[in-house]
Protein backbone atom coordinates (compact mmCIF):
# COMPACT_ATOMS: atom_id res chain seq x y z
CA UNK A 1 0.00 0.00 0.00
CA UNK A 2 1.55 3.29 -1.06
CA UNK A 3 1.08 6.78 0.35
CA UNK A 4 -1.93 7.58 -1.86
CA UNK A 5 -3.84 4.54 -0.62
CA UNK A 6 -2.87 5.30 2.97
CA UNK A 7 -4.01 8.91 2.63
CA UNK A 8 -7.48 7.98 1.42
CA UNK A 9 -7.86 5.46 4.22
CA UNK A 10 -6.91 8.15 6.74
CA UNK A 11 -9.31 10.68 5.20
CA UNK A 12 -12.23 8.29 5.07
CA UNK A 13 -11.80 7.45 8.76
CA UNK A 14 -12.43 11.11 9.62
CA UNK A 15 -14.94 11.76 6.80
CA UNK A 16 -12.73 14.27 4.99
CA UNK A 17 -12.06 14.80 1.33
CA UNK A 18 -8.65 15.15 -0.35
CA UNK A 19 -7.27 18.48 -1.53
CA UNK A 20 -4.94 17.81 -4.46
CA UNK A 21 -3.06 20.81 -5.87
CA UNK A 22 -1.32 20.58 -9.25
CA UNK A 23 1.80 22.57 -10.09
CA UNK A 24 4.14 22.39 -13.05
CA UNK A 25 7.56 21.11 -12.00
CA UNK A 26 10.30 23.55 -12.96
CA UNK A 27 8.12 26.65 -13.19
CA UNK A 28 9.67 29.00 -12.33
CA UNK A 29 12.50 26.57 -11.50
CA UNK A 30 13.02 23.26 -9.71
CA UNK A 31 14.37 24.81 -6.51
CA UNK A 32 11.21 26.88 -6.14
CA UNK A 33 9.09 23.83 -6.99
CA UNK A 34 10.65 22.01 -4.04
CA UNK A 35 9.75 24.89 -1.74
CA UNK A 36 6.25 25.02 -3.19
CA UNK A 37 5.57 21.34 -2.55
CA UNK A 38 6.57 21.70 1.09
CA UNK A 39 4.51 24.88 1.41
CA UNK A 40 1.47 23.22 -0.15
CA UNK A 41 1.70 20.35 2.30
CA UNK A 42 1.80 22.78 5.23
CA UNK A 43 -1.19 24.62 3.73
CA UNK A 44 -3.28 21.44 3.80
CA UNK A 45 -2.52 19.52 0.61
CA UNK A 46 -3.27 15.82 1.01
CA UNK A 47 -1.67 14.75 -2.28
CA UNK A 48 0.50 16.84 -4.61
CA UNK A 49 0.34 16.44 -8.36
CA UNK A 50 3.55 17.42 -10.15
CA UNK A 51 3.27 18.18 -13.85
CA UNK A 52 6.06 16.99 -16.14
CA UNK A 53 6.45 19.65 -18.83
CA UNK A 54 5.92 18.58 -22.43
CA UNK A 55 6.07 20.44 -25.73
CA UNK A 56 2.58 19.38 -26.87
CA UNK A 57 0.34 19.21 -23.78
CA UNK A 58 -2.91 18.40 -25.59
CA UNK A 59 -5.07 18.11 -22.48
CA UNK A 60 -4.00 21.46 -21.07
CA UNK A 61 -5.28 24.97 -21.58
CA UNK A 62 -3.20 28.14 -22.07
CA UNK A 63 -2.10 28.56 -18.43
CA UNK A 64 -0.50 25.15 -18.04
CA UNK A 65 0.76 25.17 -21.64
CA UNK A 66 2.64 28.37 -20.85
CA UNK A 67 4.00 26.92 -17.60
CA UNK A 68 5.24 23.85 -19.47
CA UNK A 69 7.00 26.06 -21.99
CA UNK A 70 8.69 28.12 -19.27
CA UNK A 71 9.78 24.95 -17.48
CA UNK A 72 11.22 23.41 -20.65
CA UNK A 73 13.13 26.64 -21.25
CA UNK A 74 14.75 26.04 -17.85
CA UNK A 75 15.94 22.63 -19.05
CA UNK A 76 13.51 20.62 -16.90
CA UNK A 77 13.18 16.95 -17.80
CA UNK A 78 11.87 13.76 -16.23
CA UNK A 79 15.20 12.76 -14.69
CA UNK A 80 15.56 16.13 -12.98
CA UNK A 81 12.02 15.88 -11.65
CA UNK A 82 12.75 12.46 -10.15
CA UNK A 83 15.82 13.97 -8.50
CA UNK A 84 13.53 16.72 -7.17
CA UNK A 85 11.20 14.13 -5.62
CA UNK A 86 14.21 12.49 -3.95
CA UNK A 87 15.09 15.80 -2.35
CA UNK A 88 11.50 16.36 -1.22
CA UNK A 89 11.52 12.93 0.43
CA UNK A 90 14.27 14.14 2.76
CA UNK A 91 11.70 16.50 4.30
CA UNK A 92 8.22 15.19 3.52
CA UNK A 93 6.13 12.08 3.06
CA UNK A 94 3.27 13.86 1.27
CA UNK A 95 1.89 11.58 -1.48
CA UNK A 96 3.16 12.67 -4.91
CA UNK A 97 1.69 11.80 -8.30
CA UNK A 98 3.43 12.72 -11.53
CA UNK A 99 1.25 13.91 -14.40
CA UNK A 100 3.20 13.27 -17.59
CA UNK A 101 2.38 12.82 -21.22
CA UNK A 102 3.47 9.49 -22.59
CA UNK A 103 6.39 10.65 -24.74
CA UNK A 104 8.78 11.42 -21.81
CA UNK A 105 7.90 8.07 -20.21
CA UNK A 106 8.37 6.22 -23.50
CA UNK A 107 11.76 7.86 -24.06
CA UNK A 108 12.79 7.04 -20.50
CA UNK A 109 11.63 3.44 -20.91
CA UNK A 110 8.56 2.21 -19.07
CA UNK A 111 10.39 -0.31 -16.89
CA UNK A 112 13.18 2.11 -15.99
CA UNK A 113 10.67 4.90 -15.38
CA UNK A 114 8.61 2.84 -12.93
CA UNK A 115 11.71 1.57 -11.15
CA UNK A 116 13.31 4.99 -10.77
CA UNK A 117 10.05 6.74 -9.94
CA UNK A 118 9.35 4.36 -7.07
CA UNK A 119 12.96 4.59 -5.87
CA UNK A 120 12.69 8.39 -5.88
CA UNK A 121 9.49 8.33 -3.83
CA UNK A 122 6.77 8.85 -6.46
CA UNK A 123 3.45 7.28 -5.48
CA UNK A 124 1.38 7.50 -8.65
CA UNK A 125 1.43 8.39 -12.32
CA UNK A 126 -1.20 10.08 -14.49
CA UNK A 127 -0.70 9.95 -18.27
CA UNK A 128 -3.44 11.87 -20.12
CA UNK A 129 -2.65 10.50 -23.58
CA UNK A 130 -2.20 6.85 -22.58
CA UNK A 131 -5.59 5.08 -22.36
CA UNK A 132 -5.92 2.25 -19.87
CA UNK A 133 -6.35 -0.21 -22.74
CA UNK A 134 -2.93 0.76 -24.14
CA UNK A 135 -1.16 0.78 -20.78
CA UNK A 136 -0.96 -2.97 -20.16
CA UNK A 137 2.84 -3.11 -19.88
CA UNK A 138 3.07 0.02 -17.76
CA UNK A 139 0.30 -1.21 -15.47
CA UNK A 140 2.08 -4.54 -15.01
CA UNK A 141 5.38 -2.88 -14.09
CA UNK A 142 3.65 -0.37 -11.83
CA UNK A 143 1.57 -3.00 -10.05
CA UNK A 144 4.66 -5.07 -9.29
CA UNK A 145 6.33 -2.08 -7.63
CA UNK A 146 3.36 -0.45 -5.90
CA UNK A 147 3.09 2.60 -8.18
CA UNK A 148 -0.50 3.76 -8.63
CA UNK A 149 -1.73 4.11 -12.22
CA UNK A 150 -4.45 6.77 -12.29
CA UNK A 151 -6.75 6.93 -15.31
CA UNK A 152 -9.35 9.38 -16.53
CA UNK A 153 -13.09 9.30 -16.88
CA UNK A 154 -15.06 12.14 -18.44
CA UNK A 155 -18.65 13.20 -19.13
CA UNK A 156 -18.34 11.46 -22.51
CA UNK A 157 -17.13 8.10 -21.12
CA UNK A 158 -19.70 5.38 -21.91
CA UNK A 159 -20.84 3.06 -19.13
CA UNK A 160 -19.06 -0.01 -20.52
CA UNK A 161 -15.74 1.81 -20.69
CA UNK A 162 -16.20 3.25 -17.19
CA UNK A 163 -16.09 -0.32 -15.88
CA UNK A 164 -12.88 -1.05 -17.79
CA UNK A 165 -11.17 2.14 -16.61
CA UNK A 166 -12.26 1.50 -13.03
CA UNK A 167 -10.81 -2.01 -13.16
CA UNK A 168 -7.47 -0.74 -14.51
CA UNK A 169 -7.03 2.27 -12.23
CA UNK A 170 -5.26 2.22 -8.89
CA UNK A 171 -4.84 5.06 -6.42
CA UNK A 172 -7.94 6.94 -7.53
CA UNK A 173 -10.14 7.71 -10.52
CA UNK A 174 -9.44 11.11 -12.09
CA UNK A 175 -12.82 12.44 -13.19
CA UNK A 176 -12.62 15.28 -15.72
CA UNK A 177 -15.45 17.67 -14.88
CA UNK A 178 -15.76 19.15 -18.37
CA UNK A 179 -15.37 17.99 -21.95
CA UNK A 180 -12.37 20.17 -22.68
CA UNK A 181 -8.89 21.15 -21.55
CA UNK A 182 -7.60 22.33 -18.20
CA UNK A 183 -8.27 25.89 -17.14
CA UNK A 184 -10.26 28.01 -14.71
CA UNK A 185 -14.04 28.10 -15.23
CA UNK A 186 -16.71 30.48 -13.96
CA UNK A 187 -18.67 27.61 -12.45
CA UNK A 188 -18.48 23.86 -11.98
CA UNK A 189 -20.77 21.60 -13.98
CA UNK A 190 -24.21 21.31 -12.39
CA UNK A 191 -24.29 17.61 -13.17
CA UNK A 192 -21.07 16.79 -11.31
CA UNK A 193 -22.77 15.10 -8.36
CA UNK A 194 -24.85 12.87 -10.64
CA UNK A 195 -21.78 12.03 -12.71
CA UNK A 196 -19.75 11.06 -9.67
CA UNK A 197 -22.62 8.88 -8.48
CA UNK A 198 -22.54 7.13 -11.86
CA UNK A 199 -18.82 6.41 -11.39
CA UNK A 200 -19.46 5.05 -7.90
CA UNK A 201 -21.83 2.48 -9.40
CA UNK A 202 -18.87 0.78 -11.10
CA UNK A 203 -16.13 1.19 -8.45
CA UNK A 204 -15.45 1.77 -4.77
CA UNK A 205 -12.12 3.42 -5.56
CA UNK A 206 -11.77 7.12 -4.65
CA UNK A 207 -13.12 9.52 -7.27
CA UNK A 208 -11.29 12.85 -7.57
CA UNK A 209 -12.54 15.67 -9.76
CA UNK A 210 -10.37 18.11 -11.69
CA UNK A 211 -10.34 20.48 -14.68
CA UNK A 212 -12.00 23.84 -14.12
CA UNK A 213 -12.03 24.01 -10.32
CA UNK A 214 -10.44 27.33 -9.45
CA UNK A 215 -12.00 28.91 -6.33
CA UNK A 216 -12.63 27.80 -2.74
CA UNK A 217 -16.38 27.99 -3.36
CA UNK A 218 -16.10 25.68 -6.38
CA UNK A 219 -13.75 23.35 -4.51
CA UNK A 220 -16.19 23.04 -1.62
CA UNK A 221 -19.07 22.38 -3.98
CA UNK A 222 -17.17 19.59 -5.75
CA UNK A 223 -15.97 18.12 -2.44
CA UNK A 224 -19.56 17.48 -1.41
CA UNK A 225 -19.80 14.97 -4.26
CA UNK A 226 -16.26 13.63 -4.77
CA UNK A 227 -13.54 12.03 -2.66
CA UNK A 228 -10.99 14.60 -3.75
CA UNK A 229 -10.67 17.90 -5.57
CA UNK A 230 -7.84 18.76 -7.96
CA UNK A 231 -6.94 22.41 -8.52
CA UNK A 232 -4.29 23.27 -11.09
CA UNK A 233 -4.55 26.26 -13.42
CA UNK A 234 -5.54 28.76 -10.72
CA UNK A 235 -2.46 27.81 -8.69
CA UNK A 236 -0.17 27.71 -11.72
CA UNK A 237 -1.29 31.21 -12.74
CA UNK A 238 -0.76 32.53 -9.21
CA UNK A 239 2.75 31.07 -9.18
CA UNK A 240 3.53 32.77 -12.48
CA UNK A 241 2.11 36.11 -11.32
CA UNK A 242 4.30 36.11 -8.21
CA UNK A 243 7.30 34.22 -9.62
CA UNK A 244 9.71 37.12 -9.23
CA UNK A 245 8.27 38.44 -5.98
CA UNK A 246 9.35 37.81 -2.42
CA UNK A 247 5.81 36.90 -1.38
CA UNK A 248 5.47 33.94 -3.78
CA UNK A 249 5.33 31.21 -1.13
CA UNK A 250 3.14 33.32 1.15
CA UNK A 251 0.57 34.03 -1.58
CA UNK A 252 0.46 30.45 -2.84
CA UNK A 253 0.21 29.10 0.70
CA UNK A 254 -2.66 31.44 1.57
CA UNK A 255 -4.64 30.50 -1.54
CA UNK A 256 -3.93 26.80 -1.08
CA UNK A 257 -5.03 27.01 2.56
CA UNK A 258 -8.34 28.56 1.52
CA UNK A 259 -8.89 25.74 -0.98
CA UNK A 260 -7.93 23.11 1.59
CA UNK A 261 -10.38 24.51 4.16
CA UNK A 262 -13.19 24.44 1.61
CA UNK A 263 -12.41 20.84 0.60
CA UNK A 264 -11.92 19.57 4.14
LUMTI-804119 format. One line per field, with one value per residue (C-alpha): residue number from 1; chain; x, y, z. Coordinates in nm, 4 decimals. Example, Ala and Ser with C-alpha at 12.3 -4.5 7.8 and 13.67 -1.06 7.14 Angstrom:
BEGIN
nr <- [1 / 2] $
kette <- [A / A] $
east <- [1.2300 / 1.3670] $
north <- [-0.4500 / -0.1060] $
up <- [0.7800 / 0.7140] $
end
This chain:
BEGIN
nr <- [1 / 2 / 3 / 4 / 5 / 6 / 7 / 8 / 9 / 10 / 11 / 12 / 13 / 14 / 15 / 16 / 17 / 18 / 19 / 20 / 21 / 22 / 23 / 24 / 25 / 26 / 27 / 28 / 29 / 30 / 31 / 32 / 33 / 34 / 35 / 36 / 37 / 38 / 39 / 40 / 41 / 42 / 43 / 44 / 45 / 46 / 47 / 48 / 49 / 50 / 51 / 52 / 53 / 54 / 55 / 56 / 57 / 58 / 59 / 60 / 61 / 62 / 63 / 64 / 65 / 66 / 67 / 68 / 69 / 70 / 71 / 72 / 73 / 74 / 75 / 76 / 77 / 78 / 79 / 80 / 81 / 82 / 83 / 84 / 85 / 86 / 87 / 88 / 89 / 90 / 91 / 92 / 93 / 94 / 95 / 96 / 97 / 98 / 99 / 100 / 101 / 102 / 103 / 104 / 105 / 106 / 107 / 108 / 109 / 110 / 111 / 112 / 113 / 114 / 115 / 116 / 117 / 118 / 119 / 120 / 121 / 122 / 123 / 124 / 125 / 126 / 127 / 128 / 129 / 130 / 131 / 132 / 133 / 134 / 135 / 136 / 137 / 138 / 139 / 140 / 141 / 142 / 143 / 144 / 145 / 146 / 147 / 148 / 149 / 150 / 151 / 152 / 153 / 154 / 155 / 156 / 157 / 158 / 159 / 160 / 161 / 162 / 163 / 164 / 165 / 166 / 167 / 168 / 169 / 170 / 171 / 172 / 173 / 174 / 175 / 176 / 177 / 178 / 179 / 180 / 181 / 182 / 183 / 184 / 185 / 186 / 187 / 188 / 189 / 190 / 191 / 192 / 193 / 194 / 195 / 196 / 197 / 198 / 199 / 200 / 201 / 202 / 203 / 204 / 205 / 206 / 207 / 208 / 209 / 210 / 211 / 212 / 213 / 214 / 215 / 216 / 217 / 218 / 219 / 220 / 221 / 222 / 223 / 224 / 225 / 226 / 227 / 228 / 229 / 230 / 231 / 232 / 233 / 234 / 235 / 236 / 237 / 238 / 239 / 240 / 241 / 242 / 243 / 244 / 245 / 246 / 247 / 248 / 249 / 250 / 251 / 252 / 253 / 254 / 255 / 256 / 257 / 258 / 259 / 260 / 261 / 262 / 263 / 264] $
kette <- [A / A / A / A / A / A / A / A / A / A / A / A / A / A / A / A / A / A / A / A / A / A / A / A / A / A / A / A / A / A / A / A / A / A / A / A / A / A / A / A / A / A / A / A / A / A / A / A / A / A / A / A / A / A / A / A / A / A / A / A / A / A / A / A / A / A / A / A / A / A / A / A / A / A / A / A / A / A / A / A / A / A / A / A / A / A / A / A / A / A / A / A / A / A / A / A / A / A / A / A / A / A / A / A / A / A / A / A / A / A / A / A / A / A / A / A / A / A / A / A / A / A / A / A / A / A / A / A / A / A / A / A / A / A / A / A / A / A / A / A / A / A / A / A / A / A / A / A / A / A / A / A / A / A / A / A / A / A / A / A / A / A / A / A / A / A / A / A / A / A / A / A / A / A / A / A / A / A / A / A / A / A / A / A / A / A / A / A / A / A / A / A / A / A / A / A / A / A / A / A / A / A / A / A / A / A / A / A / A / A / A / A / A / A / A / A / A / A / A / A / A / A / A / A / A / A / A / A / A / A / A / A / A / A / A / A / A / A / A / A / A / A / A / A / A / A / A / A / A / A / A / A / A / A / A / A / A / A / A / A / A / A / A / A] $
east <- [0.0000 / 0.1550 / 0.1081 / -0.1925 / -0.3844 / -0.2871 / -0.4009 / -0.7483 / -0.7863 / -0.6914 / -0.9305 / -1.2227 / -1.1799 / -1.2430 / -1.4936 / -1.2730 / -1.2056 / -0.8649 / -0.7274 / -0.4937 / -0.3056 / -0.1324 / 0.1796 / 0.4140 / 0.7564 / 1.0298 / 0.8115 / 0.9669 / 1.2501 / 1.3023 / 1.4369 / 1.1205 / 0.9093 / 1.0653 / 0.9751 / 0.6245 / 0.5569 / 0.6573 / 0.4511 / 0.1467 / 0.1701 / 0.1799 / -0.1188 / -0.3276 / -0.2521 / -0.3269 / -0.1666 / 0.0503 / 0.0339 / 0.3552 / 0.3266 / 0.6061 / 0.6453 / 0.5920 / 0.6069 / 0.2579 / 0.0335 / -0.2906 / -0.5074 / -0.3995 / -0.5276 / -0.3202 / -0.2104 / -0.0505 / 0.0757 / 0.2645 / 0.3997 / 0.5243 / 0.7000 / 0.8689 / 0.9783 / 1.1219 / 1.3131 / 1.4749 / 1.5942 / 1.3510 / 1.3184 / 1.1867 / 1.5195 / 1.5559 / 1.2018 / 1.2749 / 1.5825 / 1.3531 / 1.1205 / 1.4214 / 1.5089 / 1.1504 / 1.1518 / 1.4275 / 1.1697 / 0.8218 / 0.6132 / 0.3268 / 0.1889 / 0.3158 / 0.1690 / 0.3425 / 0.1254 / 0.3202 / 0.2379 / 0.3472 / 0.6388 / 0.8777 / 0.7897 / 0.8373 / 1.1756 / 1.2786 / 1.1627 / 0.8559 / 1.0388 / 1.3180 / 1.0673 / 0.8612 / 1.1714 / 1.3313 / 1.0054 / 0.9354 / 1.2961 / 1.2689 / 0.9486 / 0.6770 / 0.3450 / 0.1383 / 0.1426 / -0.1203 / -0.0701 / -0.3442 / -0.2646 / -0.2205 / -0.5591 / -0.5925 / -0.6346 / -0.2932 / -0.1159 / -0.0956 / 0.2842 / 0.3065 / 0.0302 / 0.2084 / 0.5380 / 0.3653 / 0.1573 / 0.4656 / 0.6330 / 0.3359 / 0.3089 / -0.0502 / -0.1730 / -0.4445 / -0.6749 / -0.9354 / -1.3091 / -1.5063 / -1.8651 / -1.8336 / -1.7126 / -1.9701 / -2.0843 / -1.9061 / -1.5742 / -1.6202 / -1.6093 / -1.2875 / -1.1174 / -1.2258 / -1.0810 / -0.7467 / -0.7028 / -0.5259 / -0.4839 / -0.7938 / -1.0137 / -0.9443 / -1.2820 / -1.2624 / -1.5448 / -1.5761 / -1.5373 / -1.2372 / -0.8889 / -0.7597 / -0.8273 / -1.0264 / -1.4041 / -1.6712 / -1.8670 / -1.8478 / -2.0767 / -2.4208 / -2.4287 / -2.1074 / -2.2774 / -2.4852 / -2.1784 / -1.9749 / -2.2618 / -2.2537 / -1.8822 / -1.9458 / -2.1827 / -1.8868 / -1.6135 / -1.5448 / -1.2119 / -1.1765 / -1.3118 / -1.1290 / -1.2540 / -1.0366 / -1.0344 / -1.1998 / -1.2029 / -1.0445 / -1.2002 / -1.2629 / -1.6381 / -1.6105 / -1.3754 / -1.6186 / -1.9069 / -1.7171 / -1.5967 / -1.9558 / -1.9802 / -1.6262 / -1.3540 / -1.0986 / -1.0672 / -0.7844 / -0.6938 / -0.4291 / -0.4553 / -0.5537 / -0.2457 / -0.0166 / -0.1295 / -0.0759 / 0.2751 / 0.3531 / 0.2110 / 0.4303 / 0.7296 / 0.9709 / 0.8266 / 0.9354 / 0.5811 / 0.5474 / 0.5327 / 0.3142 / 0.0568 / 0.0460 / 0.0211 / -0.2661 / -0.4644 / -0.3929 / -0.5033 / -0.8337 / -0.8890 / -0.7930 / -1.0375 / -1.3186 / -1.2415 / -1.1917] $
north <- [0.0000 / 0.3292 / 0.6781 / 0.7582 / 0.4544 / 0.5295 / 0.8909 / 0.7983 / 0.5457 / 0.8149 / 1.0675 / 0.8290 / 0.7454 / 1.1111 / 1.1757 / 1.4266 / 1.4805 / 1.5154 / 1.8482 / 1.7805 / 2.0807 / 2.0583 / 2.2574 / 2.2386 / 2.1108 / 2.3550 / 2.6650 / 2.9005 / 2.6572 / 2.3264 / 2.4806 / 2.6879 / 2.3826 / 2.2009 / 2.4893 / 2.5018 / 2.1337 / 2.1697 / 2.4884 / 2.3215 / 2.0351 / 2.2781 / 2.4617 / 2.1444 / 1.9519 / 1.5823 / 1.4748 / 1.6842 / 1.6442 / 1.7416 / 1.8176 / 1.6986 / 1.9655 / 1.8584 / 2.0439 / 1.9377 / 1.9209 / 1.8399 / 1.8109 / 2.1461 / 2.4969 / 2.8144 / 2.8565 / 2.5146 / 2.5171 / 2.8370 / 2.6922 / 2.3848 / 2.6065 / 2.8122 / 2.4950 / 2.3414 / 2.6642 / 2.6044 / 2.2630 / 2.0624 / 1.6953 / 1.3764 / 1.2763 / 1.6128 / 1.5880 / 1.2461 / 1.3969 / 1.6716 / 1.4131 / 1.2487 / 1.5804 / 1.6356 / 1.2931 / 1.4142 / 1.6498 / 1.5191 / 1.2077 / 1.3855 / 1.1585 / 1.2669 / 1.1802 / 1.2725 / 1.3908 / 1.3272 / 1.2819 / 0.9486 / 1.0647 / 1.1418 / 0.8067 / 0.6221 / 0.7865 / 0.7044 / 0.3440 / 0.2205 / -0.0309 / 0.2115 / 0.4898 / 0.2840 / 0.1565 / 0.4991 / 0.6741 / 0.4362 / 0.4587 / 0.8389 / 0.8326 / 0.8849 / 0.7281 / 0.7495 / 0.8390 / 1.0076 / 0.9954 / 1.1868 / 1.0501 / 0.6848 / 0.5083 / 0.2254 / -0.0214 / 0.0757 / 0.0775 / -0.2973 / -0.3111 / 0.0024 / -0.1215 / -0.4539 / -0.2878 / -0.0374 / -0.3005 / -0.5069 / -0.2080 / -0.0448 / 0.2595 / 0.3764 / 0.4115 / 0.6772 / 0.6933 / 0.9383 / 0.9303 / 1.2139 / 1.3198 / 1.1463 / 0.8103 / 0.5382 / 0.3057 / -0.0006 / 0.1807 / 0.3246 / -0.0322 / -0.1052 / 0.2138 / 0.1499 / -0.2007 / -0.0741 / 0.2267 / 0.2217 / 0.5056 / 0.6939 / 0.7710 / 1.1113 / 1.2442 / 1.5276 / 1.7672 / 1.9149 / 1.7993 / 2.0166 / 2.1154 / 2.2329 / 2.5892 / 2.8008 / 2.8103 / 3.0479 / 2.7606 / 2.3859 / 2.1597 / 2.1308 / 1.7609 / 1.6792 / 1.5097 / 1.2871 / 1.2025 / 1.1060 / 0.8879 / 0.7132 / 0.6408 / 0.5054 / 0.2479 / 0.0785 / 0.1191 / 0.1765 / 0.3425 / 0.7122 / 0.9524 / 1.2850 / 1.5673 / 1.8114 / 2.0479 / 2.3836 / 2.4007 / 2.7330 / 2.8911 / 2.7804 / 2.7986 / 2.5683 / 2.3351 / 2.3040 / 2.2382 / 1.9594 / 1.8124 / 1.7479 / 1.4974 / 1.3628 / 1.2028 / 1.4596 / 1.7902 / 1.8755 / 2.2410 / 2.3270 / 2.6257 / 2.8761 / 2.7807 / 2.7709 / 3.1207 / 3.2527 / 3.1068 / 3.2769 / 3.6106 / 3.6107 / 3.4219 / 3.7118 / 3.8442 / 3.7808 / 3.6905 / 3.3938 / 3.1208 / 3.3320 / 3.4034 / 3.0449 / 2.9102 / 3.1440 / 3.0498 / 2.6799 / 2.7005 / 2.8561 / 2.5741 / 2.3105 / 2.4514 / 2.4444 / 2.0844 / 1.9569] $
up <- [0.0000 / -0.1060 / 0.0348 / -0.1858 / -0.0618 / 0.2970 / 0.2625 / 0.1417 / 0.4221 / 0.6736 / 0.5198 / 0.5073 / 0.8758 / 0.9618 / 0.6799 / 0.4990 / 0.1327 / -0.0346 / -0.1530 / -0.4465 / -0.5868 / -0.9246 / -1.0085 / -1.3054 / -1.1998 / -1.2963 / -1.3190 / -1.2333 / -1.1502 / -0.9712 / -0.6507 / -0.6136 / -0.6986 / -0.4040 / -0.1737 / -0.3191 / -0.2550 / 0.1092 / 0.1407 / -0.0154 / 0.2304 / 0.5227 / 0.3732 / 0.3799 / 0.0610 / 0.1010 / -0.2278 / -0.4610 / -0.8358 / -1.0154 / -1.3850 / -1.6135 / -1.8831 / -2.2427 / -2.5730 / -2.6871 / -2.3778 / -2.5589 / -2.2477 / -2.1074 / -2.1580 / -2.2070 / -1.8429 / -1.8039 / -2.1642 / -2.0854 / -1.7603 / -1.9466 / -2.1993 / -1.9266 / -1.7484 / -2.0646 / -2.1254 / -1.7852 / -1.9046 / -1.6901 / -1.7800 / -1.6233 / -1.4695 / -1.2979 / -1.1651 / -1.0155 / -0.8496 / -0.7173 / -0.5625 / -0.3952 / -0.2346 / -0.1218 / 0.0434 / 0.2763 / 0.4298 / 0.3521 / 0.3059 / 0.1273 / -0.1481 / -0.4908 / -0.8300 / -1.1532 / -1.4403 / -1.7595 / -2.1224 / -2.2589 / -2.4740 / -2.1812 / -2.0206 / -2.3498 / -2.4062 / -2.0500 / -2.0912 / -1.9071 / -1.6892 / -1.5988 / -1.5376 / -1.2932 / -1.1150 / -1.0770 / -0.9941 / -0.7066 / -0.5868 / -0.5875 / -0.3835 / -0.6461 / -0.5476 / -0.8651 / -1.2318 / -1.4491 / -1.8266 / -2.0120 / -2.3581 / -2.2576 / -2.2363 / -1.9867 / -2.2735 / -2.4141 / -2.0783 / -2.0156 / -1.9876 / -1.7756 / -1.5465 / -1.5009 / -1.4095 / -1.1825 / -1.0050 / -0.9293 / -0.7625 / -0.5904 / -0.8178 / -0.8631 / -1.2218 / -1.2286 / -1.5312 / -1.6531 / -1.6877 / -1.8443 / -1.9125 / -2.2507 / -2.1121 / -2.1911 / -1.9130 / -2.0516 / -2.0686 / -1.7194 / -1.5883 / -1.7793 / -1.6610 / -1.3027 / -1.3160 / -1.4508 / -1.2230 / -0.8891 / -0.6418 / -0.7535 / -1.0523 / -1.2091 / -1.3191 / -1.5724 / -1.4877 / -1.8375 / -2.1947 / -2.2675 / -2.1553 / -1.8199 / -1.7144 / -1.4712 / -1.5230 / -1.3957 / -1.2449 / -1.1979 / -1.3979 / -1.2389 / -1.3168 / -1.1309 / -0.8358 / -1.0637 / -1.2709 / -0.9669 / -0.8481 / -1.1856 / -1.1391 / -0.7902 / -0.9404 / -1.1098 / -0.8452 / -0.4773 / -0.5564 / -0.4655 / -0.7275 / -0.7572 / -0.9757 / -1.1687 / -1.4681 / -1.4122 / -1.0316 / -0.9447 / -0.6328 / -0.2738 / -0.3364 / -0.6378 / -0.4509 / -0.1620 / -0.3984 / -0.5752 / -0.2443 / -0.1405 / -0.4261 / -0.4769 / -0.2657 / -0.3753 / -0.5568 / -0.7959 / -0.8521 / -1.1094 / -1.3424 / -1.0724 / -0.8692 / -1.1717 / -1.2744 / -0.9214 / -0.9179 / -1.2476 / -1.1318 / -0.8207 / -0.9618 / -0.9228 / -0.5984 / -0.2423 / -0.1382 / -0.3784 / -0.1127 / 0.1150 / -0.1579 / -0.2842 / 0.0705 / 0.1571 / -0.1542 / -0.1082 / 0.2559 / 0.1521 / -0.0976 / 0.1590 / 0.4163 / 0.1609 / 0.0600 / 0.4140] $
end
